[in-house]
Amino acid sequence: MNRIVSWLQQRENRIFYWINQRMRNPFLDYFFNTITHLGGATFTIAAALCLSLFGQGNWRLAGLQSCIALVISHIPVALIKKNYPRLRPYLVLKDTNTYKKPLTDHSFPSGHTTAIFSITVPLFYTYSWLGPFLIPLASLVGISRMYLGLHYPSDCLVGCIIGTAAAFGAVLLFT
């Protein structure tokens, strides 16, 4: 079992280093520093609340589903972070690139990735024509977390799964 875990960790570290170090350029520095905030609490809560309070028809419904998904998704995130503390990559991996004030709480799973998928999936479910825009955008938020040295790929993958599952759960409440 230890060999499997070690093998998986090596592969994950390779992916992390490729995103965090090999993709480096000034445009991506600016781009990922900006886009990462779309998964932050301020944006995701504000977007979901604005849609649910001021939206009309299906927009309002998608906003309400997003609000519910945000709440539901962050319960397992908080529990997992508390019970399975994982140090952030910049604290563990040598030569990790970080920006500004790096976070010091636990890495696993990515709350930003969870949040962005929690609000984009109900919108995509309601308006499928938004999918080609929203799903890549949400994925870029996850990539930004690795680019900025804050999360491993598995942190973002699990965040995506939790956010998507919570969003589908919220959507099912209204169908």
N, C-alpha and C positions, 0 to 999 in steps of 0.2 A: 504493500500500500504506500509506503514511504517513497518508493521509486516512482510510482504513478504521480503522486503529489509533487515530487521534485521535478519530474518531466513537465508537468503542466505549468509549474511555476517558472521554469526556464522559458517555455514558449510564451507565457504571458509577459515576462520581462522583455523578451525580444520585441513583441508587439509594442509594448510600452515605450521602449527605447527608440523604436522606429518612428513612432508618432512624436515623442517628446524631443528627440534630438535630430533625426534625419530629415524631418519635414521643415525644419527651421528656416524662416525667412521673415523679413520685416513686415510684409503684407499679412502673413498668417499670424504674426505676433499681435498685430492690431486687431485682425478679424476675430481670432479666438478669445482675446481679452474682452472684446465687445460682446460676442454672441453668447459667451458663457453666462452672462447675466439674465438671459432669457429663461434659464432654469432656476434662477434664484427666487427666494420667497417673495420679494417685492413685486417682481413682474408677474409670476404665476398667480399669486393671490389676487393682485389687482386685475389682471386680465379675466380671471374666472368670475370675480365679483362684478366687474363692469358688465360682462356678458349676461350674467344672471339677473342683475338689477336693471340694466338699461336696454338689453336686447329685446327683440320682438320675436314672437313665435318660436321657431326652431333654434334661433340663436340663443334665446333665453333658456330653453331647455338644455342645450349643449353647455351653456355656462353653469347651470345648476348641476349637471352631471359632472362637470369639471371640478366644481367646488367639493362635491361629495367624494370624487376620486382623489383629490388632494388630501382630504382629511383621512380617508381610509388608507391610502398608500403610505402615509407617513407614520402610521402606527407600527407596521412591521419594520420600517426603516429605523425608527427609534429603538425598538426592541433588539434588532440585530446589532446595531451599533453598540448598544450597551452590553450585550451578552457575548459578542464576538469582536472584541477590539482588534482592529488591524491598523497598524501605523501607515501613514500616508507614504507614497513612494519617495517623495523628496527626503523623508527622514530615514529611509532604508537603502535606497539605491544610489550608488555613487554617481556623481556628475549629472544628476537630474536638474533640468532647467525649471525654475519657478519664477513667478512674477509677483510683484507687489507684496501684499501681506498674505503669506500662505496660511491656510487653515491648520489648526492644531488638534481638532477633534478626530474621531476615528474615520477611516477611509471607506469601510465596507458597510452598506452599499452606497452608491452615489445618490445623494438627495436631490441634486440639480437634475440628474437624468430622470429620476423617478418623477419629479414634479413636472418636467416638460412633457413627458409622455402621458401623465395624468390629465393634462389639459388639452393636448393635441388629439388624442385618440377619440374623445367624444365629439370633437369638431369634425374629424375625419369620418366618423361613423354617421354623423348627421349630414355632412356635405362632402360626399366622396370626391368631388372635384378638387377639394383642398389637399387631398392625400399626397399628390406628387410634390407639393410644396411643404406641407407640415411634417411629414415623416422624415424626409432628409434634413429638415431644419432641426428637429428633435435629436436626430442622430448626430448632427454637428455639435450640439450642446454636449453630448456624451464625449465626443472626440476632443472637444475643447478642454474637458476636465483632465484628460490624459496629456494633452499638449502643454497644459499649464503645470503639470507635475503633481496634480492633486489626487488622482485616482488611477488605479490599475484597470485594465480592460474588463476584468470580471466584476469590478465594482460597478462599472457603467452598464454592463450586460444585465446584472441582477437588478439594478435600478430601472432599466428599461422593462424588464419582465414584471416587476412589482407595479410600476406605474401603469403599464398596459393592462395587467390583470385587474387592478383597482378600477381603471376606467371602464373596462368591459363590465365589471360588476355594477358600476353606477349606471351604465347604459341599460343593463338588464332590469334594473329596478323600475324603469319607465316603459318597458315593452311588455 
